[in-house]
Amino acid sequence: MLVQEQVDNSNTNSLPEIHLSHVLEFFRENMLTLFLAVFLGGALGALGSYTFTKTYTAKTILLPEYSTGKPSFFSLAMGSGSSDGTGPLTPDLYPNILESTSFGEYMIKQPIVDSEGNNYTSLKIYLNKPAKESLLSNVKSLFSSDNKGHGEIKRKVVIQNKDILNLSTDEEAVITFAKSLVKASIEQKNGLISIESEMTDPIVAAQLVEAGKIYLTTYIEDFRVAKLEQQLEFINKRASEAKKRQQNAEYALQSYRDHNRNSFLNVARIEEQRLQSDYTLAQSIYSDLIIKLEQTKIKVKEERPVFKVLEATKVPLNKTSPKRILIAGIGALIGFILALTYAIYTNQGVRQYLIRLQ
C-alpha cells in the first residue's frame, strides 16, 4: 500500500517522502472505485436535471442614438450634451428604471398570451392563475408569513395624495415579482442596452421583454425632453395670450378710425398714434413668440433620442435551463471528490501519514 512500508520502516521522527510513483500507484489501486463514483454521480445529476423546470430566456438589444447629426445621444446621456435638455441620465441608471415600483405597476397591467393560446387581460391575472404551484406563492409567503400578528394593517387607509403609494401585502408581492421578471444591462464600451426575461413560457418571456423595452425607451425619451416640453407649453400659452392682445389692439385701432374718420383734431391723431403703437407692439410680441414656439418645437425633436433595435425580440426556441451537461458534470465532480475522500481515509498508509502530519 501507498507509503505503508515507509511508515513501518521509519524509526525516526522525519516524515516519509511521497513521490509521483506513489500517487500514480494510489490512483491505479482505486481506479475502479473512482470511475464508478464519477459515472454514478454524473448519471444521478443528469437524471435529476429532468426534475427541474424548463425556462426560456427572451432578449432584445437596443442601440441608442440621436436623430440629428450632432452629438450622439450616448455622449449627451453621459453629461456632455446640450444644456437645453433635462440633464444627464447616465446609462448606469437604465437598469434602475426597470427596478422601480412604477415599472412593476406598469407590468402587471400588460395583457398576456401564453403558449397555449390563453388570453389574460393582465400579467397580474396570469401570475395568479390556478396551478399546482403558483408563481407568486413563495413570494407572497415571504411578505405575509412574518407579518401576521404583528400589527398588520388589515384595511387600507384612504390617502388623498395620489403621489403616495399605499399598497397591500398582496399588491406589493405581485409588483415586486413582476418587476423582477425583466432585467436590463448596459455595455459601457459600446452603449448597447440589453433587456431580457427568463420564464417557463417562451411566448410570455418575449412579451415581457417587449413591454420592458417600450417602458424603458418611453421613460428615457420623456426624461430627455421634459424641460423642453414644459417650455413649449409655456410659450404656447403666452403665444395664445399675445394673439388675443393683438386682435384686441387691432380692433380698438380700427374701431377708433371708423369713429373718427373725418376728424382733423390733433388730440384725435394722438390717440390714433397711441392705439397704433399698442397694435404694433402686440403684433411684434406675437410674431416673436410664434418664432420662439417653432424653434422650441424643432429643439424637442432634436433632443428626443432615437432607439434603433439591433436585435429584435424573438420567442426563444431553446431552453436556457436546466443545463443537463453542466449538472451532470457537477454530479460527476461531487462523486469523484466523495470517492477520493473515501479512498484516502480507507488507505492505512495514507491515514497514518495524515495522523503524523498532525
C-alpha positions as CSV (number, residue, x, y, z in Angstrom):
1,M,0.0,0.0,0.0
2,L,0.9,3.7,-0.5
3,V,3.6,4.9,1.9
4,Q,2.7,2.0,4.3
5,E,6.2,0.4,4.0
6,Q,7.8,3.7,4.6
7,V,5.8,4.4,7.7
8,D,6.5,0.9,9.1
9,N,10.3,1.0,8.4
10,S,10.8,4.6,9.7
11,N,12.5,4.7,13.1
12,T,13.0,8.5,13.0
13,N,10.6,11.4,13.6
14,S,11.0,12.6,10.0
15,L,8.0,12.3,7.6
16,P,8.3,9.8,4.7
17,E,8.6,11.2,1.3
18,I,5.8,10.8,-1.2
19,H,6.9,10.5,-4.8
20,L,4.8,10.8,-8.0
21,S,5.0,7.0,-8.4
22,H,3.2,6.6,-5.1
23,V,0.4,8.9,-6.2
24,L,0.0,7.0,-9.5
25,E,0.0,3.7,-7.7
26,F,-2.7,5.0,-5.4
27,F,-4.9,6.1,-8.3
28,R,-4.3,2.7,-10.1
29,E,-5.5,0.9,-7.0
30,N,-8.6,2.9,-6.7
31,M,-9.3,3.5,-10.4
32,L,-12.4,1.3,-10.5
33,T,-13.9,3.0,-7.4
34,L,-13.3,6.5,-8.7
35,F,-14.6,5.6,-12.2
36,L,-17.8,4.1,-10.7
37,A,-18.3,7.1,-8.5
38,V,-17.8,9.6,-11.4
39,F,-20.2,7.6,-13.6
40,L,-22.8,7.3,-10.9
41,G,-22.6,11.0,-9.9
42,G,-22.9,12.1,-13.5
43,A,-25.8,9.8,-14.1
44,L,-27.7,10.9,-11.0
45,G,-27.0,14.6,-11.9
46,A,-28.3,14.0,-15.5
47,L,-31.4,12.2,-14.2
48,G,-32.0,14.8,-11.5
49,S,-31.9,17.6,-14.1
50,Y,-35.2,16.3,-15.6
51,T,-37.0,17.2,-12.4
52,F,-36.0,20.9,-12.8
53,T,-38.5,23.3,-14.5
54,K,-37.5,24.3,-18.1
55,T,-37.0,28.0,-18.5
56,Y,-36.6,30.1,-21.6
57,T,-34.8,33.5,-22.0
58,A,-36.1,36.1,-24.4
59,K,-33.8,39.1,-25.2
60,T,-33.6,42.3,-27.2
61,I,-30.7,44.6,-27.8
62,L,-31.1,48.4,-28.4
63,L,-28.7,50.9,-29.9
64,P,-29.4,54.4,-28.7
65,E,-28.6,57.3,-31.0
66,Y,-29.7,60.8,-31.7
67,S,-31.9,61.8,-34.6
68,T,-29.6,64.7,-35.6
69,G,-26.1,64.7,-36.8
70,K,-25.0,66.5,-33.7
71,P,-23.5,64.9,-30.6
72,S,-24.7,61.3,-30.1
73,F,-27.3,60.5,-27.6
74,F,-24.9,58.4,-25.6
75,S,-22.5,61.3,-25.2
76,L,-25.4,63.5,-24.1
77,A,-26.5,60.9,-21.7
78,M,-23.1,60.9,-20.1
79,G,-23.5,64.6,-19.4
80,S,-21.6,66.3,-22.2
81,G,-24.6,67.4,-24.3
82,S,-26.7,70.4,-24.6
83,S,-27.9,72.3,-21.6
84,D,-31.4,72.7,-23.1
85,G,-32.4,69.2,-22.1
86,T,-33.5,68.0,-18.7
87,G,-30.0,66.9,-17.8
88,P,-27.7,63.9,-17.8
89,L,-29.3,60.5,-17.5
90,T,-26.3,58.2,-17.2
91,P,-26.6,54.7,-18.7
92,D,-25.8,53.2,-15.3
93,L,-29.3,54.3,-14.2
94,Y,-31.1,52.4,-17.0
95,P,-31.3,49.1,-15.1
96,N,-32.7,51.1,-12.1
97,I,-35.6,52.3,-14.2
98,L,-36.8,48.7,-14.7
99,E,-36.4,48.1,-10.9
100,S,-38.8,50.8,-9.8
101,T,-42.3,50.3,-8.4
102,S,-43.7,52.3,-11.3
103,F,-42.4,49.7,-13.7
104,G,-43.9,46.9,-11.6
105,E,-47.3,48.7,-11.7
106,Y,-46.9,49.1,-15.5
107,M,-46.0,45.4,-16.0
108,I,-48.9,43.9,-14.0
109,K,-51.4,45.8,-16.3
110,Q,-49.9,44.3,-19.6
111,P,-52.1,41.8,-21.4
112,I,-50.6,38.4,-21.8
113,V,-51.0,35.4,-24.2
114,D,-49.4,32.2,-23.2
115,S,-48.0,29.4,-25.4
116,E,-51.3,27.5,-25.2
117,G,-53.2,30.4,-26.7
118,N,-54.9,31.5,-23.5
119,N,-55.5,35.2,-23.3
120,Y,-55.1,37.1,-20.0
121,T,-56.2,40.7,-19.6
122,S,-53.2,41.4,-17.4
123,L,-49.9,39.9,-16.2
124,K,-51.3,40.0,-12.7
125,I,-54.1,37.6,-13.7
126,Y,-51.6,35.3,-15.4
127,L,-49.3,35.2,-12.4
128,N,-52.2,34.3,-10.1
129,K,-53.7,31.6,-12.4
130,P,-54.6,28.3,-10.8
131,A,-51.7,25.9,-10.9
132,K,-50.0,23.2,-8.9
133,E,-47.6,25.8,-7.7
134,S,-48.5,29.4,-8.2
135,L,-45.6,31.6,-9.5
136,L,-46.3,34.0,-6.6
137,S,-46.9,31.5,-3.8
138,N,-43.4,31.7,-2.5
139,V,-43.1,35.5,-2.9
140,K,-46.4,36.1,-1.1
141,S,-45.4,33.8,1.7
142,L,-42.3,35.9,2.3
143,F,-44.4,39.0,2.7
144,S,-47.2,37.5,4.7
145,S,-45.9,34.8,7.0
146,D,-43.8,37.1,9.2
147,N,-46.2,40.0,9.3
148,K,-49.3,38.3,10.7
149,G,-50.0,39.0,14.3
150,H,-47.5,42.0,14.4
151,G,-49.9,44.9,13.9
152,E,-50.6,44.3,10.2
153,I,-53.0,46.8,8.7
154,K,-56.0,44.8,7.5
155,R,-57.8,47.7,6.0
156,K,-56.1,50.2,3.7
157,V,-56.4,53.8,4.8
158,V,-57.5,56.2,2.0
159,I,-54.8,58.8,1.3
160,Q,-55.9,61.9,-0.7
161,N,-52.4,62.5,-2.1
162,K,-52.1,60.3,-5.2
163,D,-48.3,60.6,-5.2
164,I,-48.2,58.4,-2.1
165,L,-48.5,54.7,-2.8
166,N,-50.5,52.7,-0.2
167,L,-50.1,49.1,-1.3
168,S,-51.5,46.0,0.4
169,T,-49.3,42.9,1.1
170,D,-50.6,41.1,-2.0
171,E,-50.2,44.1,-4.2
172,E,-46.6,44.6,-3.0
173,A,-45.8,41.0,-3.6
174,V,-47.2,41.0,-7.2
175,I,-45.5,44.2,-8.1
176,T,-42.1,43.1,-6.7
177,F,-42.3,39.8,-8.5
178,A,-43.5,41.4,-11.8
179,K,-40.6,43.9,-11.9
180,S,-38.1,41.1,-11.2
181,L,-39.1,39.3,-14.3
182,V,-37.4,41.8,-16.6
183,K,-33.7,42.8,-16.3
184,A,-31.7,45.4,-18.2
185,S,-28.0,45.8,-18.6
186,I,-25.7,48.3,-20.3
187,E,-22.5,47.6,-22.1
188,Q,-20.5,50.7,-21.2
189,K,-18.0,50.2,-24.0
190,N,-20.4,50.5,-26.9
191,G,-23.6,51.7,-25.2
192,L,-25.8,48.7,-26.1
193,I,-28.8,48.2,-24.0
194,S,-29.8,44.6,-23.3
195,I,-33.3,43.7,-22.0
196,E,-34.1,40.1,-21.1
197,S,-36.6,37.9,-19.3
198,E,-36.5,34.3,-18.2
199,M,-39.8,32.5,-17.9
200,T,-41.2,29.0,-18.1
201,D,-43.3,30.1,-21.1
202,P,-41.2,31.3,-24.1
203,I,-44.0,33.4,-25.5
204,V,-44.7,35.1,-22.2
205,A,-41.0,35.9,-21.9
206,A,-40.9,37.6,-25.3
207,Q,-43.9,39.7,-24.4
208,L,-42.4,40.8,-21.1
209,V,-39.2,41.8,-22.9
210,E,-41.1,43.9,-25.4
211,A,-43.1,45.6,-22.7
212,G,-39.9,46.4,-20.8
213,K,-38.4,47.8,-24.0
214,I,-41.4,50.1,-24.6
215,Y,-41.4,51.3,-21.0
216,L,-37.6,52.0,-20.9
217,T,-37.4,53.8,-24.2
218,T,-40.5,55.9,-23.4
219,Y,-39.2,56.8,-20.0
220,I,-35.8,57.9,-21.4
221,E,-37.4,59.9,-24.2
222,D,-39.8,61.7,-21.8
223,F,-36.9,62.4,-19.4
224,R,-34.8,64.0,-22.2
225,V,-37.4,66.3,-23.5
226,A,-39.3,67.0,-20.2
227,K,-37.8,70.5,-19.7
228,L,-38.3,71.5,-23.4
229,E,-41.9,70.3,-23.4
230,Q,-42.5,72.5,-20.3
231,Q,-41.0,75.4,-22.2
232,L,-43.1,74.6,-25.2
233,E,-46.3,74.5,-23.2
234,F,-45.4,77.9,-21.5
235,I,-44.6,79.6,-24.9
236,N,-47.7,78.2,-26.4
237,K,-49.8,79.8,-23.7
238,R,-48.0,83.1,-24.0
239,A,-48.5,83.0,-27.8
240,S,-52.2,82.5,-27.3
241,E,-52.4,85.4,-24.9
242,A,-50.3,87.6,-27.3
243,K,-52.6,86.7,-30.2
244,K,-55.7,87.8,-28.2
245,R,-53.9,91.0,-27.3
246,Q,-53.0,91.7,-30.9
247,Q,-56.6,91.1,-32.0
248,N,-57.9,93.4,-29.3
249,A,-55.4,96.1,-30.2
250,E,-56.2,95.8,-33.9
251,Y,-60.0,96.0,-33.2
252,A,-59.5,99.1,-30.9
253,L,-57.4,100.8,-33.6
254,Q,-59.8,100.1,-36.5
255,S,-62.9,101.0,-34.3
256,Y,-61.3,104.3,-33.4
257,R,-60.5,105.1,-37.0
258,D,-64.1,104.3,-38.0
259,H,-65.5,106.7,-35.4
260,N,-63.0,109.5,-36.2
261,R,-62.7,109.2,-39.9
262,N,-63.2,112.9,-40.7
263,S,-61.6,114.3,-37.6
264,F,-58.7,116.8,-38.1
265,L,-58.1,117.4,-34.4
266,N,-54.6,116.9,-33.1
267,V,-56.0,115.1,-30.0
268,A,-57.6,112.5,-32.2
269,R,-54.4,112.0,-34.0
270,I,-52.5,111.5,-30.8
271,E,-55.0,108.8,-29.7
272,E,-54.7,107.1,-33.0
273,Q,-51.0,107.0,-32.8
274,R,-51.2,105.5,-29.3
275,L,-53.5,102.8,-30.5
276,Q,-51.3,102.2,-33.5
277,S,-48.3,101.8,-31.2
278,D,-50.2,99.3,-29.0
279,Y,-51.1,97.3,-32.0
280,T,-47.6,97.3,-33.4
281,L,-46.2,96.2,-30.1
282,A,-48.7,93.4,-29.7
283,Q,-48.1,92.3,-33.3
284,S,-44.3,92.3,-32.6
285,I,-44.6,90.3,-29.4
286,Y,-46.9,87.8,-31.1
287,S,-44.5,87.3,-34.0
288,D,-41.5,86.8,-31.7
289,L,-43.4,84.2,-29.7
290,I,-44.5,82.4,-32.8
291,I,-40.9,82.2,-33.9
292,K,-39.8,81.0,-30.5
293,L,-42.6,78.4,-30.5
294,E,-41.4,76.9,-33.8
295,Q,-37.8,76.9,-32.6
296,T,-38.8,75.1,-29.4
297,K,-40.7,72.5,-31.4
298,I,-37.6,71.8,-33.5
299,K,-35.5,71.5,-30.4
300,V,-37.9,69.0,-28.9
301,K,-37.5,66.8,-32.0
302,E,-33.7,67.2,-31.9
303,E,-33.4,66.3,-28.2
304,R,-35.7,63.3,-28.4
305,P,-33.5,60.2,-28.6
306,V,-34.0,57.5,-31.1
307,F,-33.5,53.8,-30.2
308,K,-32.5,51.5,-33.0
309,V,-33.4,47.8,-32.5
310,L,-30.1,46.0,-33.0
311,E,-31.6,42.6,-32.1
312,A,-35.4,42.2,-32.2
313,T,-37.3,40.4,-29.5
314,K,-37.7,36.8,-30.5
315,V,-39.6,33.9,-29.0
316,P,-36.8,31.6,-27.7
317,L,-36.8,28.1,-29.2
318,N,-34.1,26.6,-27.0
319,K,-34.4,26.3,-23.2
320,T,-32.0,28.2,-21.0
321,S,-32.1,25.8,-18.1
322,P,-31.7,23.2,-16.8
323,K,-28.3,22.7,-18.4
324,R,-28.1,19.0,-18.1
325,I,-24.4,18.6,-19.2
326,L,-23.3,21.1,-16.6
327,I,-25.5,19.4,-13.9
328,A,-24.1,16.0,-14.9
329,G,-20.6,17.4,-14.7
330,I,-21.2,18.8,-11.2
331,G,-22.6,15.5,-10.1
332,A,-19.6,13.6,-11.5
333,L,-17.2,16.0,-9.7
334,I,-19.0,15.5,-6.4
335,G,-18.9,11.8,-6.9
336,F,-15.2,11.9,-7.6
337,I,-14.5,14.0,-4.5
338,L,-16.5,11.7,-2.3
339,A,-14.9,8.6,-3.7
340,L,-11.4,10.1,-3.4
341,T,-12.1,11.1,0.2
342,Y,-13.3,7.6,1.0
343,A,-10.2,6.0,-0.7
344,I,-7.8,8.3,1.2
345,Y,-9.2,7.6,4.6
346,T,-9.6,3.8,4.0
347,N,-5.9,3.6,3.0
348,Q,-4.0,2.6,6.1
349,G,-0.7,4.1,4.9
350,V,-2.2,7.4,3.9
351,R,-4.2,7.6,7.2
352,Q,-1.1,7.0,9.2
353,Y,0.7,9.6,7.2
354,L,-2.0,12.2,7.8
355,I,-2.0,11.4,11.5
356,R,1.7,12.0,11.7
357,L,1.2,15.3,9.9
358,Q,-1.0,16.4,12.8
